Amino acid sequence: MLFLIFLLLISPNIYAEKYRVFFKDKGEGEFYKGTTLFQLAENSISERSKIRRAKIFPKDSLVTSQDVPINPEYIKTIASQGAEIKLKLKWLNYIVIEIDSQKISKIQSLPFVKFVQKIGNKVPRELLFNSVNQESKIDLKKEIFLNIAENLQYGESYNQLRMLAIDKLHSYGIFGEDVLLGILDSGFRWKTHKGLKNSNVAAEFDFLNNDTITGNEANDVPSQDGHGTMVFSIIAGFSPGKLIGSAPFANFALAKTESIPFESHFEEDCFASALEWFDSLGVDVVTSSLGYSQFDSTEISYDFDELDGKTTLVSAYANFAKRLGICLVASAGNKGPRDSTIQAPAEALSEIAIGAVAPTGDTVLKFSSRGPTADGRIKPDFLAQGKSVISFSAVNPDTLLYGSGTSVASPLFAGGVVCLLSAFEELTPDTVISLLKSFASNKEHPNNTLGWGIPDFFASAINYDILISYPITYSINNRQRIIFKAKYTYPIRKVNLFLKGESESDFKLHEMNYSEYYDLYYFDLNPNTGDSIFQYFVVAQSTDGRERRKPFYQNKTFVLKMGMESSNVNTILDTNYIRLSFFASENSSILYPTLLESSGELYFDTPTINSNWIKVAVVSLLGEVVFEKKFNPKYAIKRFNFL
């Protein structure tokens, strides 16, 4: 009797399996502006998503029929049959359910159901999207490659960033600010890690378990979140002297989609669902170090001819995401050195596939997957360091890991793409790809081992337009200092600051002071209006007539609160390079840029001041008074030694 009762208790779950249920439509009615379906679609995406799409589509075409959510009545009816809803994917209009296999025939017979299949099968080609548009080209100016100066704050992570010249972007104040990066991986243990806990995580979701916990849960194997934490730290890690990520000040959306113990098509559905979520949030760049071709023995694997850039579910979804303006970066895979070992989604038409190169930059690592794809395209697209890449350990916050694989090359590269978009908000995915190909080491002879080679992100940036940093600001001598850095292939003629206090109706123009030693422009705000909050933007002009605004779009400004300090101030400014001398008298005060000799001597010309005394102080860019002296101007000397 006890044995029979036990069988009854477990029998409802014996035949539970996962299925995809595709629908014929999204409900009654037509789709155009003003209809119910259009309103539902528009409400399902964020303003940030619309802004990103506006770089691709006309303003009256930002919302698509794919944005219409799945009809809730359809979902309700299927749930009433005993199905557990696992995922909802509006772009292809299907859901993933778990249900007793004996009940699936009832769902198949519902009038609004188009097609049902077990999760272990491939999605039929005819249900996928059409291919993406071919990439466009852009006009580029003459190449100028600059030498890279080492910054000791990077620790052992310096080489992996230097290879791509991402460190040079950092030195000009570009760390990924205002860009939203989506990461798909196995999980992320970031909240308790001292090198990650201050990361700007805007959202996170576990698509495997349908909750918001992306770290390990009770049902996870101990290593579940290790890979994702490693990938995340390569981009977001911030521990000066040990590891600085490729885009540490970006915003992040984290998606847990990959199960470590299993290789199932359900992970593809999770991947696809995560891309829809990313789009709705307004994600600008997506990176994944995941690959799909072979699955567990109970499921159907992909044949090589299906790795044609558009046939796998993840590749079809990636292609559609790019059409909506998202830049996608994927690891090429670790199946090399044989030809045609590239995996999905790296083989997608839309993906930037990243292969792995040795730390010396001169040898492609044997494991790095090669092209061509099934339809004959070159893959990988680019290379990044894929051996001895520094990252954080998920288990021990004080331990650095030395990772190898295209899994560690991809996040390095993705951080560079984030920095490019941080510098130039208007860039589209096609422009990013064309720009990087034009400044890559193998651009003349791209092939299926090297792709276009190792790109120079800094050269790409300064040849595209005037590179302007995000603002650096801090309080100094009862004033608020505002600093911008600017660089271009032609000399910068001037940088104008436009500033407006909260009590003022118009912006006032202030030409910023220039410090020739570090491409640095500064202005000290001493408000006489009593305002404590200001809006501002800058406009840089070069000698060839080019002009650029930061922020780029006219409806955006920076906001300054008196006394605030930028999060990037200690990272960007190196006090060994620049000092500013501060003159004060009975009547006035002057900030005057000077160069300190290595001997510690300061040379200057005293300003013309009608005063009985002058005080000179040498102040570092961080506001620290290094030296000060008061003297009579009648007997002014031209040199001080303060070391």
C-alpha positions in Angstrom: 0.0 0.0 0.0 2.8 2.4 0.9 4.5 1.6 -2.4 1.3 2.4 -4.4 0.9 5.7 -2.5 4.4 6.7 -3.4 3.8 6.0 -7.0 0.7 8.1 -7.0 2.6 10.9 -5.4 5.3 11.0 -8.0 3.4 10.1 -11.1 2.2 13.6 -12.0 5.8 14.7 -12.8 7.0 11.5 -14.4 6.0 12.6 -17.9 6.6 16.4 -17.6 8.6 17.7 -20.6 9.4 21.1 -22.1 7.7 22.1 -25.4 7.7 25.2 -27.6 4.2 26.4 -28.5 4.0 28.7 -31.5 0.9 30.8 -32.1 -0.9 31.8 -35.3 -1.2 35.5 -34.4 -1.1 37.9 -31.5 -4.8 38.5 -31.2 -7.5 40.2 -33.2 -7.0 43.6 -34.8 -4.6 45.3 -37.2 -1.2 46.7 -36.3 -0.7 50.4 -37.0 -0.3 53.6 -34.9 -3.4 54.2 -32.8 -4.6 50.6 -32.6 -4.6 48.5 -29.5 -1.9 46.2 -30.8 0.4 49.1 -31.6 -0.1 50.6 -28.1 0.7 47.2 -26.5 3.8 47.0 -28.6 4.9 50.5 -27.8 4.3 50.0 -24.0 6.5 46.9 -24.1 9.8 48.7 -24.9 11.5 51.5 -23.0 12.3 55.0 -24.1 16.0 54.0 -24.1 15.2 51.3 -26.6 13.4 53.8 -28.9 16.4 56.1 -28.7 18.8 53.3 -29.8 16.4 52.2 -32.6 16.2 55.8 -33.9 19.8 55.4 -35.1 18.5 52.7 -37.5 14.9 53.5 -38.3 12.8 56.6 -39.2 11.1 58.1 -36.1 7.7 56.9 -37.2 8.9 53.2 -37.5 10.5 52.6 -34.1 7.8 50.1 -33.0 7.5 46.8 -34.9 4.8 44.1 -34.9 7.3 41.8 -33.2 7.1 44.1 -30.2 3.5 43.1 -29.6 3.4 40.8 -26.5 2.0 37.3 -26.8 -1.8 37.3 -26.3 -2.4 36.8 -22.6 -5.6 34.9 -23.2 -3.7 32.3 -25.2 -1.2 31.9 -22.3 -4.1 31.7 -19.8 -5.8 29.0 -21.8 -2.6 26.9 -22.1 -1.9 27.3 -18.4 -5.4 26.1 -17.6 -4.4 22.8 -19.2 -1.8 22.2 -16.5 1.2 23.7 -18.2 3.9 25.7 -16.4 4.9 28.7 -18.4 8.7 28.8 -18.5 9.5 31.5 -21.2 7.5 34.0 -23.4 9.2 35.0 -26.7 7.2 37.7 -28.5 9.5 38.2 -31.5 8.7 34.7 -32.8 5.4 34.5 -31.0 5.9 31.4 -28.9 6.2 30.2 -25.3 8.1 27.5 -23.7 6.0 25.3 -21.3 6.6 22.3 -19.1 3.7 19.8 -19.1 2.8 16.2 -18.8 3.5 14.8 -22.3 0.1 13.0 -22.3 -1.6 16.4 -22.2 0.3 18.0 -25.1 -2.2 16.8 -27.8 -4.9 19.0 -26.3 -2.7 22.0 -26.6 -1.8 21.1 -30.2 -5.5 21.1 -31.1 -6.2 24.6 -29.8 -7.4 26.9 -32.6 -4.8 29.6 -32.0 -1.9 27.2 -31.8 0.2 27.0 -35.0 2.9 24.5 -34.1 4.2 22.5 -31.1 7.6 20.8 -30.7 9.7 19.2 -28.0 12.4 21.5 -26.7 15.2 19.1 -27.8 14.4 19.8 -31.5 15.6 22.6 -33.7 13.2 25.4 -34.6 12.1 25.0 -38.2 13.8 27.4 -40.6 10.5 28.6 -42.0 9.6 30.0 -38.6 12.8 32.1 -38.2 13.4 35.7 -39.3 14.7 36.8 -42.6 18.4 37.6 -42.8 19.8 41.0 -41.7 20.8 43.8 -44.0 24.3 43.8 -45.3 26.8 46.0 -43.5 27.4 49.5 -44.8 30.7 51.4 -45.2 31.8 54.7 -43.8 34.3 57.2 -44.9 37.5 57.4 -42.8 40.2 59.9 -42.6 43.9 59.1 -42.7 45.1 56.6 -40.1 47.1 57.8 -37.2 48.4 55.3 -34.7 49.8 56.5 -31.4 52.2 54.9 -29.0 50.6 53.5 -25.9 51.9 54.7 -22.5 51.7 52.2 -19.7 49.6 53.0 -16.7 50.6 51.1 -13.6 47.0 51.1 -12.2 46.1 48.2 -14.5 48.4 45.6 -12.8 48.5 42.4 -14.7 45.5 43.4 -16.8 47.4 46.0 -18.6 48.5 43.8 -21.6 45.1 42.6 -22.4 43.8 46.1 -22.8 46.9 47.6 -24.3 46.7 45.1 -27.2 43.4 46.6 -28.3 44.4 50.2 -27.3 41.5 50.3 -24.9 43.8 51.7 -22.2 44.4 54.7 -24.4 40.7 55.3 -24.5 40.6 55.1 -20.8 43.4 57.7 -20.6 41.1 60.1 -22.4 38.3 59.6 -20.0 36.3 56.9 -21.8 35.3 54.1 -19.5 31.9 53.0 -20.9 29.8 55.7 -19.2 26.1 55.9 -20.2 26.2 52.6 -22.3 24.1 49.7 -21.3 25.8 46.3 -21.9 23.9 43.0 -21.7 25.8 39.8 -20.8 24.5 36.3 -21.3 26.3 33.6 -19.3 26.0 31.0 -16.6 25.5 33.3 -13.6 27.1 36.2 -11.8 28.4 36.4 -8.2 29.0 40.1 -8.1 27.1 41.5 -5.1 29.6 40.3 -2.5 32.8 40.7 -4.6 34.8 43.8 -3.6 36.0 44.3 -7.1 32.5 44.0 -8.6 30.0 45.1 -5.9 30.1 48.7 -7.0 29.3 47.9 -10.6 26.4 49.7 -12.2 24.1 46.7 -12.5 20.8 48.1 -13.8 18.9 44.7 -14.1 19.5 41.0 -13.8 17.4 37.9 -14.5 17.7 34.2 -14.3 16.0 32.7 -17.4 16.7 29.2 -16.3 14.8 29.4 -13.1 12.5 32.4 -13.9 13.7 34.6 -11.0 16.0 37.6 -10.4 18.8 35.7 -8.7 21.8 35.4 -11.1 24.2 34.0 -8.5 24.2 30.4 -7.4 20.9 29.0 -6.1 20.2 25.8 -4.1 19.7 23.7 -7.2 22.9 24.9 -8.9 26.2 23.1 -9.1 29.0 24.9 -7.2 30.7 26.0 -10.4 27.5 27.4 -12.0 28.2 31.1 -11.6 32.0 30.8 -12.0 32.2 31.4 -15.8 29.8 34.3 -15.8 31.6 36.0 -12.9 34.9 35.7 -14.8 33.5 37.2 -18.0 31.8 40.0 -16.1 35.0 40.9 -14.2 37.0 41.2 -17.4 34.6 44.0 -18.4 33.4 45.5 -15.1 36.2 44.6 -12.7 37.7 47.6 -10.8 40.6 47.0 -8.4 43.4 49.5 -9.3 46.8 47.9 -9.1 45.3 44.5 -9.9 42.6 44.6 -12.5 40.7 47.3 -14.4 38.1 46.0 -16.8 37.7 47.1 -20.4 34.5 49.2 -19.6 34.2 49.4 -15.8 31.9 52.4 -15.6 29.3 51.1 -18.1 25.8 50.0 -17.0 25.0 46.3 -17.0 22.1 44.0 -17.6 23.0 40.4 -16.5 21.1 37.4 -18.0 21.7 33.9 -16.6 20.9 31.6 -19.5 23.5 28.8 -19.5 23.3 25.6 -17.5 26.7 24.2 -16.7 25.7 20.4 -16.3 23.6 20.2 -19.5 23.8 21.3 -23.2 20.1 21.7 -24.2 18.1 23.6 -26.8 16.3 25.1 -23.8 19.4 27.3 -23.3 18.8 28.6 -26.8 15.3 29.6 -25.8 16.7 31.3 -22.7 19.2 33.1 -24.9 16.5 34.3 -27.2 14.3 35.4 -24.3 17.2 37.3 -22.8 17.7 39.2 -26.1 14.1 40.3 -26.1 14.5 41.5 -22.5 17.7 43.3 -23.4 16.0 45.1 -26.3 13.1 46.2 -24.1 15.6 47.7 -21.5 17.4 49.6 -24.2 20.6 47.6 -24.2 23.2 49.0 -26.6 25.8 46.1 -26.7 25.4 42.4 -26.0 28.2 40.0 -25.4 28.1 36.2 -24.9 30.8 33.7 -24.4 28.5 30.8 -25.3 28.4 28.5 -28.3 25.9 26.0 -29.6 26.3 23.2 -32.1 26.4 19.9 -30.3 23.8 19.0 -27.6 23.3 16.2 -25.1 22.7 12.8 -26.7 18.9 13.0 -26.1 18.6 16.1 -28.2 19.2 16.9 -31.9 22.5 18.7 -32.7 23.1 21.1 -35.6 24.6 19.9 -38.9 27.3 22.1 -40.4 25.2 23.3 -43.2 22.9 24.9 -40.6 25.7 27.1 -39.3 25.0 29.5 -42.2 24.4 32.6 -40.0 20.6 32.5 -39.9 19.3 29.0 -39.3 19.9 28.4 -35.5 17.5 29.9 -33.1 20.2 32.0 -31.3 21.6 33.3 -34.6 18.2 34.2 -36.0 17.5 36.1 -32.8 20.9 37.8 -32.9 20.2 39.0 -36.4 16.9 40.5 -35.5 18.5 42.2 -32.4 21.1 43.9 -34.7 18.3 45.1 -37.0 17.0 47.0 -33.9 20.4 48.7 -33.4 22.1 46.4 -30.9 25.8 45.6 -31.3 26.5 41.9 -30.7 29.8 40.3 -29.8 30.4 36.6 -29.4 33.3 34.2 -28.7 34.2 32.3 -31.8 34.5 29.0 -30.0 37.3 26.7 -28.9 37.0 24.0 -31.5 40.1 24.9 -33.6 42.5 24.6 -35.3 40.4 22.9 -38.0 38.5 24.9 -40.5 34.8 25.6 -40.2 34.7 25.1 -36.5 32.8 28.3 -35.7 29.7 27.9 -33.5 26.4 29.6 -33.2 25.8 32.5 -32.5 29.3 33.6 -33.6 28.5 32.5 -37.1 25.4 34.7 -37.3 25.3 37.4 -39.9 25.0 40.0 -37.2 27.6 38.9 -34.6 31.1 40.2 -34.2 33.0 36.9 -33.7 36.1 37.1 -31.6 39.0 34.6 -31.9 41.9 34.2 -29.4 45.5 35.4 -29.8 48.5 34.8 -27.6 49.6 37.6 -25.2 52.3 38.6 -27.6 49.6 39.3 -30.2 51.5 37.5 -33.0 50.0 33.9 -32.8 46.4 32.7 -33.1 45.9 30.1 -30.4 45.3 26.5 -31.7 41.9 26.1 -29.9 40.5 29.3 -31.5 37.7 28.3 -33.9 38.0 29.1 -37.6 35.7 29.8 -40.5 34.4 29.8 -43.0 30.8 29.5 -42.2 28.5 27.1 -44.0 27.6 29.9 -46.5 31.3 30.8 -47.1 31.7 33.9 -44.9 35.0 34.8 -43.1 35.0 34.2 -39.4 36.3 35.1 -36.9 35.9 38.9 -37.4 38.6 40.0 -35.0 41.1 38.8 -32.4 41.8 39.6 -28.8 44.0 38.2 -26.1 42.8 34.7 -25.2 45.5 33.3 -22.9 46.5 34.4 -19.4 43.6 37.0 -19.3 43.3 38.4 -15.8 39.9 38.1 -14.2 38.3 37.7 -10.7 37.4 34.4 -9.0 33.8 33.9 -8.0 34.8 31.9 -5.0 37.6 34.0 -3.5 37.4 37.8 -4.0 41.2 38.2 -3.3 42.2 35.7 -6.0 43.0 36.6 -9.6 42.4 34.0 -12.3 44.4 33.5 -15.5 41.8 32.5 -18.1 42.2 31.1 -21.5 39.7 30.6 -24.4 37.7 32.7 -26.8 35.4 33.1 -23.7 37.8 35.6 -22.2 38.7 37.3 -25.5 35.1 38.2 -26.3 34.4 40.3 -23.1 37.7 42.2 -23.6 36.6 43.2 -27.1 33.0 43.9 -26.1 34.3 46.4 -23.5 36.1 48.2 -26.3 32.8 48.4 -28.3 31.1 49.8 -25.2 33.8 52.5 -25.0 33.4 53.5 -28.6 29.6 53.9 -28.1 30.4 55.8 -24.9 32.5 58.2 -26.9 30.2 58.4 -29.9 26.5 57.9 -29.0 25.4 57.9 -32.6 27.3 54.9 -33.9 25.3 52.1 -35.4 26.4 48.4 -35.4 27.4 48.6 -39.1 29.5 51.7 -38.5 31.2 50.1 -35.5 32.2 47.1 -37.5 33.4 49.0 -40.6 35.4 51.4 -38.4 37.2 48.7 -36.6 37.9 46.8 -39.8 39.6 49.9 -41.2 42.0 50.1 -38.2 42.8 46.4 -37.7 46.1 44.6 -38.1 45.0 42.3 -40.9 42.7 44.5 -42.8 44.5 44.1 -46.1 44.2 40.3 -46.1 41.3 39.1 -43.9 41.1 35.3 -43.6 39.5 32.5 -41.6 42.2 32.3 -39.0 42.9 35.9 -38.2 39.7 37.6 -39.5 40.6 41.3 -39.8 43.1 40.9 -37.0 43.6 43.0 -33.8 41.8 46.3 -34.0 43.1 49.6 -32.6 40.1 51.0 -30.7 41.8 54.4 -30.0 42.9 55.0 -33.6 39.3 54.1 -34.7 38.0 56.7 -32.3 40.2 59.6 -33.1 39.8 59.0 -36.8 36.1 59.0 -36.6 35.6 62.3 -34.8 36.8 64.5 -32.0 37.2 62.3 -28.9 35.9 64.1 -25.8 36.1 62.6 -22.3 33.3 62.5 -19.8 33.6 65.4 -17.3 36.0 65.2 -14.4 35.0 67.5 -11.5 36.0 68.1 -7.9 36.1 70.9 -5.4 39.3 72.9 -5.1 40.0 76.2 -3.2 36.3 76.9 -2.7 35.7 76.5 -6.4 34.4 73.7 -8.6 36.9 72.5 -11.2 35.5 71.0 -14.4 37.9 69.1 -16.6 37.5 67.6 -20.1 40.1 65.9 -22.2 40.0 66.0 -26.0 41.9 64.4 -28.9 41.6 64.3 -32.6 43.8 63.7 -35.7 44.0 67.4 -36.1 44.9 69.8 -33.3 42.1 71.0 -31.1 41.6 74.7 -31.5 39.5 75.4 -28.4 36.9 73.9 -26.1 34.0 76.0 -25.0 32.0 75.2 -21.9 28.3 76.2 -21.9 27.0 76.5 -18.3 23.6 77.4 -16.8 22.7 77.7 -13.1 19.4 76.6 -11.8 18.3 80.2 -11.4 19.4 81.1 -15.0 17.4 80.8 -18.2 20.3 80.7 -20.7 23.6 79.0 -21.1 26.7 81.2 -20.8 29.8 80.4 -22.8 33.2 80.1 -21.1 36.3 79.2 -23.1 38.2 76.5 -21.2 41.8 76.9 -20.2 44.2 74.5 -21.9 47.0 72.5 -20.3 49.3 71.5 -23.2 50.9 68.6 -21.4 48.0 66.3 -21.2 45.4 67.4 -23.8 43.4 68.7 -20.9 40.9 71.6 -20.6 39.8 73.0 -17.3 37.5 75.7 -15.9 37.0 76.7 -12.3 33.5 77.7 -11.4 33.1 80.3 -8.7 29.3 80.9 -8.7 28.1 84.4 -7.8 24.4 83.6 -8.3 24.1 81.4 -5.2 23.2 78.4 -7.4 24.5 75.0 -6.3 23.3 72.9 -9.3 24.3 73.6 -12.9 23.6 72.1 -16.4 26.5 72.1 -18.8 27.9 70.8 -22.1 31.0 71.4 -24.1 31.8 72.0 -27.7 35.3 71.2 -29.1 36.6 72.7 -32.3 39.5 71.4 -34.3 41.8 73.3 -36.8 40.2 71.5 -39.8 36.9 73.1 -38.9 35.3 70.0 -37.3 33.1 70.7 -34.2 31.6 68.2 -31.7 29.3 68.5 -28.8 29.5 66.5 -25.6 26.9 65.1 -24.9 26.2 64.6 -28.6 22.5 65.0 -28.6 21.1 68.5 -28.2 18.5 67.5 -25.6 21.1 66.2 -23.2 23.3 68.0 -20.7 25.6 67.1 -17.8 24.5 68.0 -14.3 26.9 69.4 -11.8 26.3 69.9 -8.0 28.8 72.1 -6.2 31.2 70.0 -4.1 30.7 66.8 -6.1 33.5 64.6 -7.2 33.5 62.3 -10.3 33.8 58.6 -9.8 36.5 58.6 -12.5 38.7 61.4 -11.1 41.3 59.2 -9.4 41.5 56.9 -12.4 41.9 59.4 -15.2 44.2 62.0 -13.6 47.8 61.0 -13.1 49.3 63.6 -10.7 52.8 62.9 -12.0 52.0 64.7 -15.2 50.4 68.0 -14.4 50.4 70.6 -11.7 48.6 73.9 -11.6 50.0 76.9 -9.7 47.6 79.1 -7.8 48.3 82.8 -7.3 46.4 84.8 -4.7 46.7 88.4 -3.6 44.7 91.1 -1.8 42.7 91.8 -5.0 42.5 88.7 -7.1 43.4 85.1 -7.7 44.6 83.4 -10.9 45.0 79.8 -11.9 48.1 79.3 -14.1 49.2 76.0 -15.6 52.9 75.3 -15.2 55.2 72.4 -15.7 57.2 71.0 -12.8 60.7 70.0 -13.7 61.9 66.5 -12.6 64.2 68.3 -10.2 61.2 69.6 -8.3 61.8 73.2 -9.5 58.9 75.5 -10.6 59.5 78.3 -13.0 56.9 81.0 -13.6 56.4 84.6 -14.5 54.6 86.5 -11.8 51.4 88.1 -13.0 51.0 91.8 -12.9 49.2 92.5 -9.6 48.9 95.7 -7.8 49.3 94.2 -4.3 51.6 94.3 -1.3 51.8 90.5 -1.3 51.4 87.5 -3.5 50.9 83.9 -2.4 51.8 81.1 -4.8 50.6 77.6 -4.2 51.2 74.5 -6.3 48.1 72.3 -6.3 47.8 68.8 -7.8 44.8 68.1 -10.1 43.2 66.2 -7.2 43.3 69.4 -5.1 46.2 68.5 -2.8 48.4 71.5 -1.9 51.9 70.4 -2.7 53.7 73.7 -2.0 52.8 77.3 -1.0 54.7 80.5 -0.3 53.8 84.1 0.4 56.2 86.9 -0.8 56.4 90.6 -1.8 56.1 91.0 -5.6 58.7 93.7 -5.6 61.3 91.1 -4.8 59.6 88.2 -6.6 61.8 85.4 -7.6 61.2 83.2 -10.7 62.0 79.9 -9.3 61.0 77.8 -6.3 62.3 74.4 -5.2 59.7 72.6 -3.1 60.8 69.0 -3.0 
